[in-house]
Amino acid sequence: MTKKKYDFKYDFEIGYFIKSPCKKCLQKKDFPKCAEHCDLLDRIHTMLSDVISCTRRKDL
């Protein structure tokens, strides 16, 4: 059995949003239906799915 190699990034490497990418979108009149077919949101979700949070939880 081979182990999967993961190439995670931490949230401080990715950054954060200062405003929604949908604010200036030409399709925003169709929101939220347009989100299902949005390439930009798909790319954002893909990037964020590989991110590990660097915050520590005290209750763990």
Residue, then its C-alpha position, 0 to 999 in steps of 0.5 A: m500500500t502506498k501513502k498519498k503525498y499531500d501538499f497542504k498550505y497553511d492559511f497564512e500562506i493563502g491570505y484572506f478575502i477583503k471582499s467577495p469576488c461576486k461583488k463586481c461579477l457580471q452575473k451577480k444578478d443571477f446569484p446564488k444560482c450562478a455559483e453552481h457554474c462559476d469557474l472563479l468560485d470553483r478555483i477558490h474552493t479548490m485552493l481552500s480545500d488544500v489549506i490547513s488552519c494555523t489557529r490553535r484551539k484551546d479546547l482540544 
